[in-house]
């Protein structure tokens, strides 16, 4: 199968989104996300007209939606975030630790996304901090970044958290750097069991305080919740730790692939044909083989929308040495102990997105794409057209 023409998530939404919204009751923030992706880089959002000062050719550019779930709007956000992280890096190994939950919990998670995702972050952070504090293990304070992913390669729900963890930490008196054993962070069984206990403890508290929602098919689970918890306590939860990164460059490259990723990128979509979407996926249960999945457009949209995060939910969080409140002072002390050079803070508040793109990618958007000699000069701003359609609040129902 070959990709005859470029197909994007936005194309699927533009062709089939209206019918999907008409036949499905959707939360308002889901509708806004879908409409933002549909409008991204189209005349609906306005734009500007540039003219070459050499050949006189005209180029029209439309504005981006900047929605965090849009496949086309993550690159510059990612690059800005990575630059900030470069300033925080210490010259120590970093481990990649992944915390996952049993699939048995997925239906409950979908009904209670914000509550459960918060429980997930809290359980992961407390697990890592407590074990690192244990004098029998490290006996100090580590730094780590947690990144929430909610999907698998087939776009089904698979909530898990990726953690980038320092291979060591600072002693509680602040006078020593404590290194992990070479190529070893912590026993995954210990991580798994403590993590399991914390998730189920906070889940039980939410159930007892009646915060959890048990609507629809989950209604019968409300009276069987204690049985579910007991079953989950008996299971071994999957936590795995990958070998440390060789250097800071490899870490930054890895972070770039994980931090601002969405459920599916446009590059994986092959085509839309006969009301079906074809896309590449990797089947990890079958030797990581690359396969092609075919879904009805309505099912593709349903799976994509599973991964729209709650409004204003923070999916990347920093803990320990990297915690926002004390990052500057803690990292400065760590650098003194490690004899790392102090990294000056870069201030690029006035840098335009075009200048950032030129600096990180070497792409100069001010050069004329036609004659390659002239400079593109902004001649006119295109305002978004007035919209006569009903507001989204009405469209939601």
Secondary structure, 3 states (H helix, E strand, C coil): CCCCCCCCHHHHHHHHHHHHHHHCCCCHHHHHHHHHHHHCCCHHHCEEEEEECCCCCEEEEECCCCCCCCCCCCHHHHHHHHHHHHCCCCCCCEEEEEEECCHHHHHHHHHCHHHHHHHHHHHHHHHHHHHHHCCCCCCCECEEEEEEEEECCCCCEEEEEEEEEECEEECCCCCCEEECCCCCCCCHHHHHHHHHHHHHHHHHHHHHCCCCCCCHHHHHHHHHHHHHHHHHHHCCCCEEEECCCCCHHHHHHHHHHHCCCCCCCHHHEEEEECCEEEEEEEEHHHCCEEEEEEEEHHHHHHHHHCCCCCCCCCCEEEEECCCCCCHHHHHHHHHHHHCCCCCCCCCCCCCCHHHHHHHHHCCCCCECCCCCCCEEEEEEEECCCCCCCCCHHHHCC
